[in-house]
């Protein structure tokens, strides 16, 4: 399984875009993976920074590349 750092690096190399780890966690939830809850997260039901729509497909592609989905 790839780390968040690996996923961020993949998106940076292929799209020249920086993504936040909270966006990766959001996309993991969207596709049905169970990311761990960050210790500084206020509520499991509320997302302060949801992933913007234009980055969802880019992160999904990275997850597919690393055979996570």
C-alpha positions, 0 to 999 in steps of 0.5 A: 500500500502506498503512503500519502507521501507516495500519492502526493509525489505521483500527483505532483510528477504527473499533473504538477499539482500539490495535494493535501493529505486531507484531500487524499483521505477524503478521496479514500473515503469516497472510493470505499477505503477506510483511512485512519482518523487524524488525531487533530480532526474535530469530528469524524462526520465533518470535513474542514477541507473536503477535496475540490472536484478537480482533484478527485480524479487525479487522486483516484488515478494515483490510487489506481496506479498503486493498486489501492482501488 
